[in-house]
Amino acid sequence: MPTSTIAATARPAGGRARNTSSQVYEKLRDMVILYEIKPGERLNEVALAERLEVSRTPIRDALNLLARDGFLEESGRGYVRRSLNLKETQDLYEAREAIEVECLRLAARRATPEQLDKVAAFLGQSRKVPKDYPVLDLVALDEKFHDMLAELSGNNELRRMLGELNARIRFVRWINMEQIGRGKTQAEHAQILAALRDHDLDKAQACMRAHISQRTQQIKESITMGLARIFLDGQA
């Protein structure tokens, strides 16, 4: 199974310090996802260290990782929780759809049978991950599949643009993956690849559009529910 580059770098090295840093990262990440840390809220290292009863070093390490994974944004000398923005999300997913559909068009002309077999083998391996596989790793597998399709296009610029988009939407993809699980995503990926291997470009592009459109709507609903939760908490 391919090693997730995200997961591989998400855990600091080194014995007990590694365990503490990993635990702090996971706790803060859950606080972000569950809206215990509100969008736009500034994170204070000292307060978080006291709350989690750890030193400031694992807090600082965890905040750096959370920023890298798209959960936080740098602000001055610290971090704030990323805001939930429906318009930005819509724009990013529309751009992603345009790029991925074009990648399929080029892949239909340029991909070799051996390259398609490689993608199929990756899908087969990724189906074997256990049900309790970390969500961050599932997101990495999802990104890897789409990156492999972009690679089939033979256009390095389109692939680079998709990679940059993926980095910006990784946070909301996390939320979506927790909701829908891996099975539905895997089935849709298999449909896209099967159509491409059958030289049915129209079907492959239609499946990709449906795949991304469904995720866009689900994510927008998740963001709306999250904002509603924040509002209701504020009224309590």
C-alpha positions in Angstrom: 0.0 0.0 0.0 1.4 3.4 -0.8 2.6 5.3 2.2 0.6 8.5 2.8 3.0 11.5 2.5 0.6 13.4 4.7 0.5 10.8 7.4 4.2 10.1 7.2 5.0 13.7 8.1 2.2 14.3 10.4 3.8 12.7 13.4 7.0 14.1 14.8 9.9 11.6 15.3 11.3 10.6 18.6 10.0 8.3 21.3 7.9 9.8 24.1 8.1 13.3 22.5 6.6 11.8 19.4 3.7 10.3 21.3 3.0 13.5 23.1 3.2 15.6 20.0 1.0 13.2 18.1 -1.6 13.1 20.8 -1.7 16.9 21.0 -2.0 17.1 17.3 -4.9 14.7 17.2 -6.7 16.5 20.2 -6.3 19.9 18.7 -7.4 18.6 15.3 -10.5 17.1 16.8 -11.3 20.4 18.6 -11.1 22.2 15.2 -13.4 19.7 13.5 -15.9 19.6 16.3 -15.9 23.5 16.4 -14.6 23.6 20.0 -12.2 26.0 18.4 -14.3 28.5 16.4 -13.5 29.8 12.9 -11.3 32.9 13.2 -10.4 32.1 16.8 -6.8 32.9 17.8 -4.9 30.0 19.4 -2.8 30.8 22.5 0.1 28.4 23.1 0.2 29.0 26.9 -3.6 28.6 27.3 -3.6 25.4 25.2 -0.6 24.0 27.1 -2.4 24.5 30.4 -5.7 23.1 29.1 -4.0 19.9 27.7 -1.5 19.7 30.6 1.6 19.5 28.4 4.6 21.8 27.7 4.5 24.4 25.0 6.8 22.4 22.7 4.3 19.8 21.6 1.7 22.5 21.3 3.9 24.5 19.0 4.7 21.4 16.9 1.0 20.5 16.6 0.1 24.0 15.6 2.7 24.0 12.8 1.3 20.7 11.5 -2.3 21.9 11.7 -1.3 24.9 9.6 0.4 22.7 7.1 -2.6 20.5 6.8 -4.9 23.5 6.2 -6.8 23.6 9.6 -5.1 26.9 10.7 -3.7 30.0 9.2 -0.7 32.0 10.3 -1.6 35.4 11.7 1.1 37.6 13.0 3.3 35.5 15.3 0.5 32.9 15.9 -2.3 31.0 14.3 -6.0 31.3 13.9 -8.6 28.7 13.0 -9.4 28.9 9.3 -12.8 30.5 8.5 -15.5 28.5 6.8 -16.3 30.3 3.5 -19.0 28.9 1.2 -18.1 31.1 -1.8 -14.4 30.2 -1.6 -15.3 26.5 -1.3 -17.6 26.7 -4.3 -14.9 28.5 -6.4 -12.2 26.0 -5.5 -14.4 23.0 -6.4 -15.5 24.6 -9.6 -11.8 25.1 -10.5 -11.0 21.6 -9.4 -13.8 20.2 -11.7 -12.5 22.1 -14.7 -9.0 20.9 -14.2 -9.9 17.2 -13.6 -12.2 17.0 -16.5 -9.5 18.4 -18.8 -7.0 16.0 -17.4 -9.3 13.1 -18.3 -9.6 14.5 -21.9 -5.9 14.5 -22.3 -5.5 11.1 -20.4 -7.9 9.5 -22.9 -5.4 10.4 -25.7 -2.1 9.9 -23.9 -2.4 7.3 -21.2 -0.9 3.9 -21.9 -2.4 0.6 -20.9 0.5 0.1 -18.4 -0.2 3.5 -16.8 -3.9 2.6 -16.5 -3.0 -0.7 -14.9 -0.9 1.1 -12.4 -3.9 3.2 -11.3 -6.1 0.1 -11.1 -3.5 -1.6 -8.9 -3.4 1.4 -6.6 -7.2 1.4 -6.3 -7.1 -2.3 -5.6 -4.6 -1.8 -2.8 -6.4 1.1 -1.3 -9.7 -0.9 -1.0 -7.9 -3.1 1.5 -7.4 -0.4 4.1 -9.1 -1.3 7.5 -12.3 0.4 8.5 -10.6 2.3 11.3 -7.9 3.7 8.9 -7.2 7.4 10.0 -9.3 9.9 8.1 -6.2 12.0 7.2 -4.7 8.9 5.5 -8.0 8.3 3.6 -7.8 11.9 2.4 -4.3 11.2 1.2 -5.4 8.1 -0.7 -8.2 10.1 -2.3 -5.8 12.9 -3.3 -3.3 10.3 -4.7 -5.9 8.8 -7.0 -6.8 12.2 -8.5 -3.1 13.0 -8.8 -2.5 9.8 -10.7 -5.2 10.7 -13.1 -3.7 14.2 -13.6 -0.3 12.5 -14.2 -1.9 10.5 -17.0 -2.8 13.7 -18.8 0.9 14.3 -19.4 0.4 18.0 -18.5 2.7 19.0 -15.6 1.0 22.4 -15.2 -2.4 21.0 -14.8 -1.1 18.5 -12.3 0.7 21.3 -10.4 -2.5 23.4 -10.3 -4.5 20.4 -9.0 -1.9 19.8 -6.3 -2.2 23.4 -5.2 -6.0 23.2 -5.1 -5.9 20.0 -3.1 -3.7 21.6 -0.5 -6.3 24.4 -0.1 -9.4 22.1 0.1 -7.7 19.4 2.3 -9.5 20.7 5.4 -13.0 20.5 4.0 -12.2 17.1 2.3 -11.4 15.8 5.8 -14.9 16.8 7.0 -16.5 15.2 4.0 -14.6 12.0 4.2 -15.6 11.5 7.8 -19.3 11.8 6.8 -19.4 9.6 3.6 -16.7 7.1 4.4 -14.3 5.5 2.0 -16.7 2.9 0.3 -18.7 5.4 -1.8 -15.6 7.3 -2.8 -13.9 4.1 -3.9 -16.9 3.0 -6.0 -17.0 6.4 -7.8 -13.2 6.3 -8.5 -13.6 2.8 -9.9 -16.4 4.0 -12.3 -14.2 6.9 -13.5 -11.2 4.6 -14.2 -13.4 1.9 -15.8 -14.8 4.4 -18.3 -11.4 5.7 -19.1 -10.1 2.2 -19.7 -13.1 1.5 -21.9 -12.2 4.6 -24.0 -15.5 6.2 -23.0 -14.4 9.7 -22.4 -17.9 11.2 -22.2 -18.8 8.7 -19.4 -15.5 9.3 -17.6 -16.0 13.0 -17.6 -19.7 12.7 -16.5 -18.7 10.5 -13.6 -16.0 12.9 -12.6 -18.4 15.9 -12.7 -21.0 14.0 -10.7 -18.3 12.9 -8.2 -17.0 16.4 -7.6 -20.5 18.0 -7.7 -21.8 15.7 -5.0 -18.8 16.4 -2.8 -19.3 20.1 -3.3 -22.9 20.0 -2.1 -22.1 17.8 0.8 -19.3 20.0 1.9 -21.4 23.2 1.6 -24.0 21.5 3.8 -21.3 20.6 6.3 -20.1 24.1 6.4 -23.6 25.5 6.8 -24.3 23.1 9.7 -21.0 24.1 11.3 -21.8 27.8 11.1 -25.3 27.1 12.6 -23.7 25.1 15.4 -21.4 28.1 16.2 -24.4 30.5 16.2 -26.5 28.3 18.5 -23.6 27.8 20.9 -23.2 31.5 21.0 -26.9 31.9 21.9 -26.7 29.3 24.7 
